[in-house]
Structure formats: structure tokens, C-alpha cells
Amino acid sequence: MGAGRHGDLFLENRENCLQDTVPSMTTTPGPTRVPRSMALYERATQLIPGATQLVSRRPNRTAYGVSPVYAQRARGARFWDVDGFEYIDWMSGIGSILLGYADPEVDEAVRQQISRGTVYAVNHELEIELAEELCRSIPCAEMARYAKCGGEACAIAVRIARGVTGRDKILFCGYHGWHDWYLAANLSEEANLNAHLFPGIEATGVPRALAGTALPFPYGDIAALGELLDRHRGQVAAVIMEPLRSVMPAPGYLAGVAQLAREHGAVFIFDEVSTGLRFSMGGAQQHLGVTPDMAVFAKSMSNGYPMAAIVGKREVMEPSARMFISSTYWSDTIGLRAALTTIREARRRDVPSRLWQLGAELKRRLNAVAQEVGLDAQCEGVDVHPQLHFAVAEGQLAGYVTTLYIQEMAKRGCHGYASFYLNAAQGEAELAQTTHAARETFAFIRDALHTNSVKQALECPVQQDAFRRLVR
Ligand SMILES: Cc1ncc(COP(=O)(O)O)c(C=O)c1O
């Protein structure tokens, strides 16, 4: 960026941008365990603003200088990093992998598709086949549109809701991507996302004219949502939310949200980008027995190939035929073929049931190990998305203990946060290795806590949690 007006603005705005993006290598005390990863990261910082394309892939989200930053290849439940270490991926490609890496069925279907061309001047029947498949399995789905990423699909859903209702305001609960409609929440005085979700992220670059158009509501508080809807009566186009992450909603809560949204004439949307096909073949909505007007799927639906779907009831979806929502690559047959094959394979292999069993067993073993070594830690949450909690009195120390956990598990070949994204390639070998690693790691943390040496035991800065989640 040159000098002058734009340069000045740039410098001013730069102060407002995400601050923690690029810690220098000098913040790693001592020699790094993953020198090739860190060298690549250093190269990336020179060429790629923020170094990575997704905040969750920044090295300061895990154990900086200890955890892998760059992968070389992956297969099944595991990946290999550029330093030659092998890991179980307990993040499942940040949720995008459902069947396992390099799934033979999906990859073969994609290979065959590639040999027939991937995108044409005209359409491909796969678009219709996938829509039929989605409408068969997802309760709210009567029509479907496609996109490539979760945030993009959320933006389309919001556009449709605004178009259908002729209203502007969006009430949301959860993380819904990077687009203007959503970050607009941070334009208002109260800095909504700052307080609730994304501390440190400013709405830099988002038009100020959007202030007051996106308003968060707290999960689980039906009265708060009712008040918000009353205050903005007749102006709310959509209530969009993550139905849950790891904690089951209170009985009747989501049905109550649906009822309130409909009473106020707002489109009720589930963002199922993260829940996806893990809960059931019909998404979390089928598992929970609450049917929204629209839903957004991405990540798990195509086993890692870029693909997203916006599905919903005919009366909401149909009018979008007259809205300008259009892009060349949404017809790309690689994503369509990958999604169709992933969904069919997930059904054939009964993947959701397997994930429920796997998660239950993972929780059981980790809780048994915590008890065995005498560490006050619990693995809780819904079985398909377990979360580890370390009971440490001092709030500040919690971040250190979680980082210590990530650090020690990484050294033992387990990559992840203190929560687990499951996939169908994970099995007994992964459970056994993880239990063994956790036994040693928990004992290490227990000893560090007893001797007041948690901070000294850390070989990296404290992990920076990307989100303070609205939906747990
Ligand atoms: C619930 C939810 N919505 C939207 C998104 C954004 O998806 P993407 O990163 O594919 O744009 C995510 C990503 O983590 C998500 O978890």
C-alpha cells in the first residue's frame, strides 16, 4: 500500500485489525520441536497477511512451536507434518473430515468425475441428484442451493431471509463466518462480538452503514430473545443460530426460539456448519426434533472437498429464484460429487451411530484416566463432540493448563484442542493411543499443579483461544 490518503487510512486501520495474528518466532522460548513448520510459517508471514487463511490454523491457537503448523499428507484418522511427525487429527480437519482423510470411496468418485471434466458451460445433473438426497434426509429441506464455504452459505441464507421478508435486521447466536452482515455486529457501540464471541476482532472494512443490522442474542435465554424481538418488532428478517455445539439445549428451548421467530414473522435458520452430519444423517435438527425454516450445511458434508448447501422450506427458498445469488464455481462437480458420495457412504456405514459410540467411549476412557491419576478433569458434552475441562481454581491458570495439555498431547502424537471433532476413521487404535497419551499428560499436569510449576512446564506461549463461544 502506497503513501497518501489510502496509506494513512491503512495505517490507522491496521491498529484496529486482529492483533495476535503473527507472533514472531522469537516468542518461542528455546528451540522449536517443529523447525520445518516454523520456518514455513516465518516464510508465510512475509507473503500472506495473517500467515494463514483460517484463524484456527494459526500456530498460536495450539502449542506454538510444539504443535504442527504445516501438514504434508493425511490418511484415515491421521496426518503427517512437514517435520516427519505422525498425529491423530482430533480436529478432523477443523470439522471438515467426516469419513476419514483420503477416503477411498469419495476420492475414487472424485477422480472419476475429474476425468469427465469438473465445471462446464452448462449445468450437471449432479446438482439435482444432490438436492434430492438432501431433501430426503434433512427435515427442513424442500429445496437447496449450493456454495463452497460455511460463511458464504450463511451469507446466502441471510440474503434470502432479507429478500423474503423485506426486512434488514438479523438476530444471531453463534459463529457464522467472516462476512459483512455478521461482523456488522461489532460496529455498534456495545461492540457486540467483542463482548460475546470474538474479543479483539474489529469490524474494520465493514461498512458503517450496517451498524445495528446484526444483533446477538444469548444462548438458552428465551426471555432475552423475546425482548429483542419485541424491541425490533417488524424489522427482524431472520433468527439464525447454531443449534448447539457440545452442550444439549434445555428441553423446549429451541422449540421456543422457533415459535418466537415465527410469531415475529422472522425466518428461523439453523447454522449446521459445525454440527453437520455428525449428529444424524438429517443434521442436529433431526436429532433434536426441531425443524427450522432454513439450514446451512458445509464442512462435514463432502469429506473435505469445498462444498456447502443452503436448504429450506419451499415457501422460503422458492422466492430466492428472483434474487441475484449467483457464482461460477457453485456448479463445480467435484464438490457435488464429493458431497453425494460422502452422504451416501455415511448412511451406508451408519457413521452418526458410530460417532456417538466412539465419543462415548472416548469420554469414558479419558474420565477413567483422570480419576486414575488423580487430576480434577472431566470429559463432558454430547458424545459426538466431547470437551475436556480442567478444574483449576485460578481462572488465569486455566489457559496455561489447557496449553500444557495441547503441548504434551502433541508430543505424543495427538493433535487437537481440549475438544474433539470425531470422524469415522477413528477407532480402537486412536482411542488406545489417546488414552495412553492422556494418562501421561494428565499425570504431568497433576504434578505441575502440585508443584506450582505449570507456567515453567510450558514450552510455548499460552494458547490463544479463537472464540469465546456464544454456543457451547
Ligand atoms: C457454525 C459455523 N458457521 C460458519 C462457519 C464458517 O465456515 P467456513 O469457515 O467454511 O466459512 C463455521 C466455521 O467454523 C462454523 O463453525
The ligand as a MOL file (V3000), in Angstrom:
LIG
                    3D

  0  0  0     0  0            999 V3000
M  V30 BEGIN CTAB
M  V30 COUNTS 16 16 0 0 0
M  V30 BEGIN ATOM
M  V30 1 C -21.2130 -22.7610 12.8910 0
M  V30 2 C -20.2980 -22.2380 11.8390 0
M  V30 3 N -20.7730 -21.4210 10.8940 0
M  V30 4 C -19.9970 -20.9400 9.9100 0
M  V30 5 C -18.6570 -21.2570 9.8560 0
M  V30 6 C -17.8030 -20.7000 8.7540 0
M  V30 7 O -17.4980 -21.7230 7.8580 0
M  V30 8 P -16.2770 -21.5480 6.8250 0
M  V30 9 O -15.0480 -21.4670 7.6480 0
M  V30 10 O -16.3450 -22.7700 5.9530 0
M  V30 11 O -16.5540 -20.2980 6.0460 0
M  V30 12 C -18.1080 -22.1090 10.8220 0
M  V30 13 C -16.6910 -22.4440 10.7940 0
M  V30 14 O -16.1240 -22.9090 11.7370 0
M  V30 15 C -18.9500 -22.6000 11.8480 0
M  V30 16 O -18.4700 -23.4000 12.8020 0
M  V30 END ATOM
M  V30 BEGIN BOND
M  V30 1 1 1 2
M  V30 2 1 2 3
M  V30 3 2 2 15
M  V30 4 2 3 4
M  V30 5 1 4 5
M  V30 6 1 5 6
M  V30 7 2 5 12
M  V30 8 1 6 7
M  V30 9 1 7 8
M  V30 10 2 8 9
M  V30 11 1 8 10
M  V30 12 1 8 11
M  V30 13 1 12 13
M  V30 14 1 12 15
M  V30 15 2 13 14
M  V30 16 1 15 16
M  V30 END BOND
M  V30 END CTAB
M  END
